[in-house]
């Protein structure tokens, strides 16, 4: 799932307002194994903030491709995951993977066989040629040292809000819990915060916003600032870059409730410092009570 990014558009439309969102430039690309728990692949346009939107994607024998929408410079196409071609799962595509394919030359392809790159129903020299175009290093060389890999899988994080005496939808302390990861020695807890309070903008913002919004054809974000709570205009919610809260060895974290919802995720770490992929992202304070998927109506 990908987003269209308002922050980059503000940078193009108004150079005074745009810098307030600089840590958010670029489309956000998310992935999920089940449509419920989501983790991010990129929050900054796959490394280029001018990629304002995720426009299309396609699963292919060569991996997952994503095309972007851009307001300048032309669309870009990324192969965001070609690990399907890493047949021995050692972190690189090299001659060892090519040899695994050659060992099956002229064999009938299995259903959805990852080695049948041209989808002609069998493993042929044409498939080998195609694979060699995707090698990590020139001439499919085997690197002297393989990439550092981790056997850890991402933890699954849940969020609720409440106190020891009970749970309250959207109130109380933020409480995170997650599943144990075999081999993990500790867990790194991250948060993505909003501005310090719902009425306090980022430093230097009042004058910048006044100049940016008090003009004809002001960016659409100007009108949005006052719609969240008309009694507290203007209403701010500028997200930060991910911030490390610290390491914990247990399977939970509790912190104070922010005035606006913050986002949290967890990364597992083993005894040699290898890290898992980021967990799913959850919001806190949660709009669900502990142990329940949704707040009661």
C-alpha positions in Angstrom: 0.0 0.0 0.0 1.3 3.4 -0.9 0.3 7.0 -0.1 0.1 10.3 -1.9 2.3 12.8 0.0 0.9 16.2 0.8 4.1 17.4 2.4 6.1 17.3 -0.8 3.3 19.2 -2.7 3.5 21.9 0.0 7.2 22.3 -0.7 6.5 22.9 -4.4 3.5 25.2 -3.8 5.0 27.3 -1.0 8.6 27.4 -0.1 7.8 28.9 3.3 5.4 26.2 4.5 7.1 23.3 2.9 10.2 23.0 5.1 8.0 22.3 8.2 7.3 18.9 6.6 10.9 18.2 5.4 11.2 14.9 7.4 8.1 13.6 5.6 8.8 14.3 2.0 8.0 11.4 -0.3 5.4 8.7 -0.6 5.1 6.2 2.2 5.2 2.5 1.1 3.8 -0.1 3.5 3.6 -3.9 3.5 1.4 -6.4 5.4 1.2 -10.2 5.6 -2.5 -10.1 6.5 -4.0 -6.7 5.8 -4.1 -6.0 9.6 -0.6 -5.5 10.8 1.4 -3.0 8.7 5.1 -2.1 8.6 6.7 0.5 6.4 9.2 -0.2 3.6 9.9 3.5 3.2 8.5 6.8 4.5 10.6 9.1 2.3 9.7 8.3 -1.3 12.1 5.3 -1.6 15.0 7.7 -1.0 13.7 10.6 -3.2 11.2 13.0 -1.7 10.1 14.1 -5.2 8.3 10.7 -5.5 5.0 12.1 -4.2 2.9 9.0 -4.7 2.9 5.3 -5.1 1.1 4.9 -8.5 1.3 1.2 -9.4 2.9 -2.1 -8.5 3.4 -5.5 -10.1 4.5 -8.9 -8.8 6.8 -10.5 -11.4 9.3 -13.4 -11.6 12.0 -10.8 -10.9 10.3 -9.5 -7.8 8.0 -6.7 -6.8 8.2 -3.5 -8.9 6.7 -0.2 -7.9 6.2 2.9 -10.0 5.9 6.4 -8.5 4.1 9.6 -9.3 6.3 12.7 -9.6 5.6 16.4 -10.2 9.1 17.0 -11.6 11.8 14.8 -13.1 9.6 12.0 -14.4 8.3 8.8 -12.9 10.7 6.3 -11.3 10.3 2.5 -11.2 11.8 0.5 -8.3 12.4 -3.2 -7.8 11.7 -3.1 -4.1 12.2 -6.8 -3.4 14.0 -9.3 -5.7 14.8 -11.8 -2.9 12.8 -14.4 -4.9 15.9 -14.8 -7.1 18.2 -15.4 -4.1 17.6 -19.2 -4.2 20.1 -20.1 -1.5 18.9 -17.2 0.8 22.4 -15.8 1.6 21.6 -12.2 0.9 23.1 -11.9 -2.6 22.3 -13.1 -6.1 25.5 -14.6 -7.4 27.0 -17.5 -9.3 25.9 -19.9 -6.5 22.3 -19.1 -7.4 23.1 -19.4 -11.1 24.6 -22.9 -10.5 21.5 -23.9 -8.6 19.4 -23.0 -11.7 21.9 -24.7 -14.1 21.5 -27.9 -12.0 17.9 -28.0 -13.2 18.4 -27.3 -16.9 15.8 -28.8 -19.1 13.7 -29.8 -16.1 9.9 -29.2 -16.2 9.0 -26.2 -14.2 6.9 -26.6 -11.0 3.7 -24.5 -10.5 4.8 -20.9 -10.0 8.4 -22.0 -10.1 10.7 -19.1 -9.2 13.4 -20.4 -11.6 11.1 -20.3 -14.7 11.7 -16.6 -15.3 10.3 -16.5 -18.8 7.3 -18.7 -17.8 7.7 -21.2 -20.7 7.1 -24.2 -18.5 10.7 -25.4 -18.2 14.1 -24.4 -16.9 16.3 -23.4 -19.8 19.5 -21.5 -20.7 17.2 -18.5 -21.4 16.3 -18.5 -17.8 19.9 -18.6 -16.8 20.7 -15.6 -19.0 17.8 -13.7 -17.5 19.0 -14.5 -13.9 22.5 -13.3 -14.7 21.2 -9.8 -15.5 20.0 -9.6 -11.9 23.2 -10.5 -10.1 24.2 -8.3 -7.2 27.8 -7.9 -8.4 29.4 -7.7 -11.9 29.8 -11.1 -13.6 27.7 -12.7 -10.8 30.8 -12.8 -8.6 30.6 -14.3 -5.1 31.6 -11.6 -2.6 34.4 -12.3 -0.2 32.0 -11.7 2.7 28.3 -12.3 2.5 26.0 -9.7 3.9 25.3 -9.9 7.6 21.9 -11.5 8.0 19.7 -12.1 10.9 17.6 -15.1 11.7 15.2 -12.9 13.7 11.7 -12.3 12.5 9.9 -9.1 13.2 7.9 -9.0 16.5 4.1 -8.3 16.3 3.2 -5.3 18.4 -0.2 -4.5 20.0 -1.2 -1.2 21.6 -3.8 -0.3 24.2 -4.5 2.6 26.5 -5.4 2.3 30.1 -4.3 1.9 33.7 -3.9 -1.1 36.0 -7.5 -0.7 37.2 -9.0 -0.9 33.7 -8.9 0.1 30.1 -10.2 3.2 28.5 -10.5 3.8 24.8 -8.2 6.6 23.9 -7.1 7.4 27.5 -4.6 6.5 30.1 -0.9 5.5 29.5 0.2 4.0 26.3 0.9 0.3 26.7 2.8 -1.7 24.1 3.1 -5.5 24.1 4.7 -7.7 21.5 5.4 -11.4 20.7 8.6 -13.0 21.7 11.2 -13.5 19.0 13.3 -16.7 19.3 17.0 -15.7 19.7 16.3 -12.1 20.6 18.4 -10.6 23.5 16.5 -7.3 23.7 14.1 -5.1 21.8 14.5 -1.6 20.5 11.4 0.6 20.9 10.9 3.5 18.5 8.3 6.3 18.3 7.2 8.8 15.7 5.9 11.8 17.6 3.8 14.7 16.7 4.4 18.4 17.6 4.8 19.0 21.4 1.1 19.8 21.9 -2.0 20.1 19.9 -1.7 23.9 20.0 2.1 24.3 19.7 3.6 24.4 16.2 7.2 23.5 15.3 9.8 26.2 16.1 9.4 29.3 13.9 6.2 28.0 12.4 3.7 30.8 13.4 5.2 33.4 11.2 5.9 31.0 8.4 2.3 29.6 8.5 0.8 33.1 8.6 2.8 34.2 5.6 2.1 30.9 3.7 -1.6 30.7 4.5 -2.7 34.4 4.4 -2.5 34.6 0.6 -4.6 33.8 -2.4 -4.5 30.1 -3.4 -3.0 29.0 -0.1 -2.1 25.3 0.2 -4.9 23.0 1.3 -3.2 22.2 4.6 -4.0 25.7 5.7 -7.7 24.9 5.9 -7.1 21.5 7.4 -5.3 23.0 10.5 -8.5 24.3 11.9 -10.8 21.4 11.1 -9.7 18.9 13.7 -10.9 21.0 16.7 -12.6 24.3 15.9 -12.4 25.3 19.6 -8.6 25.1 19.5 -7.7 26.7 16.3 -5.1 26.3 14.9 -4.6 22.6 15.6 -1.1 21.2 14.8 0.1 17.7 14.2 3.5 17.6 12.5 5.1 14.1 12.6 8.8 13.6 13.5 11.3 11.2 12.1 11.5 7.8 14.0 13.1 8.3 17.4 14.7 5.5 19.5 13.2 5.3 23.0 15.6 2.7 24.3 16.2 -1.1 24.7 14.2 -3.4 26.9 14.5 -7.1 27.6 10.9 -7.7 28.5 7.9 -7.9 26.0 6.2 -4.6 27.0 6.7 -0.8 27.2 4.6 1.8 28.9 4.8 5.5 28.4 2.7 8.6 29.0 -0.2 9.5 26.8 0.6 12.2 24.3 -1.9 14.9 23.4 -2.0 13.5 19.8 -1.6 9.9 18.8 2.0 8.9 18.3 3.2 5.9 16.3 5.3 3.0 17.7 7.3 0.0 16.3 9.8 -2.5 17.7 13.0 -4.1 16.3 14.4 -7.3 17.8 18.2 -7.6 18.4 20.2 -10.8 18.9 23.4 -11.4 20.9 25.7 -10.3 18.1 23.8 -7.1 17.2 21.9 -8.4 14.2 18.5 -6.7 13.9 15.1 -8.0 12.7 13.0 -6.0 10.3 10.8 -3.4 11.9 7.6 -4.7 13.4 4.2 -3.5 12.4 3.4 0.1 13.4 0.7 0.8 16.0 -0.8 4.1 17.3 -1.0 5.2 20.9 -3.2 6.2 22.6 -5.1 3.4 21.0 -8.7 3.7 20.0 -9.2 0.1 21.0 -9.4 -1.2 24.6 -6.8 -3.8 25.7 -7.7 -7.2 24.5 -10.4 -6.0 22.1 -10.0 -5.3 18.4 -12.3 -2.2 18.5 -13.8 0.2 21.0 -17.4 -0.7 22.0 -19.9 1.6 20.4 
